[in-house]
């Protein structure tokens, strides 16, 4: 593959030549694996060894996300892309916004009313077997997700909250098998298009915080959110008022139809424009 291919290029954020990333790639032997296993091993590393949590900002270099050891949709996407490109796998970024209801339960109730109505979101699309595969299921580590699955085992399949947006909580498509993976899809609101790099994405789009809320998020609120994530991972799930109604309302918006409380699967796919259908430890 041509080294100037824009979908393989290193950038400020996709800094796969940085020592921590280069050393990780060498230690894991990813370059020696066949493509399917190479993608899967990197995907599972980002999903489960980089824990779910909130970094200082979205436009973080991949090497810093790796050093932090945790991330959310946007920062984990940056790390995933850097690792994939570092082993010669072409990939790109697809940007969206998600409804803030998806973050409820992680965002403290005290500040939830003043959070932006929509939050910047992204997933990674990887070239594999002559097609583009969507990777979004890497956002939540399995230990965190398992607690929510256990908590709502007898009550909810459609969940929009705690960082989850799925119609099938008991078996969301998060494990790499060669096909699309999702964990926040039903919370998506707006399609912002495709980008060769996260650098390009963040030049065009920013979280709708404003200067004051951005400062507060970076210095205080995200630490509060990370503490809540840690408590959830340990088994303490805070209640969300009206969680069942919220899940059904979001699902109705997502599918463009009426919400059905008995819905138990992902039978009706969403259609998005343009788609092919630190000291802190988290």
Secondary structure, DSSP 8 states (H G I E B T S, - for coil): --TT-TTT---SS--TTSHHHHHHHHHHTGGGS-HHHHHHHHHHIIIIISEE---S-SS--HHHHHHHTEE-HHHHHHHHHHHHHHTT--EEEEEEEEEGGGGBTTB-HHHHTTS-SEEEEEEEEEEETTEEEEE-TTSS-HHHHHHHHHHTTTT-SSEEETTEEES-GGG-S-S-SSS-B-SSGGGEEEEEEEES-HHHHHHH---TTHHHHHHHIIIIIHHHHHHHHHHHHTT-----TTHHHHHHHHHHHHHTS---TT--S--S----TT--------
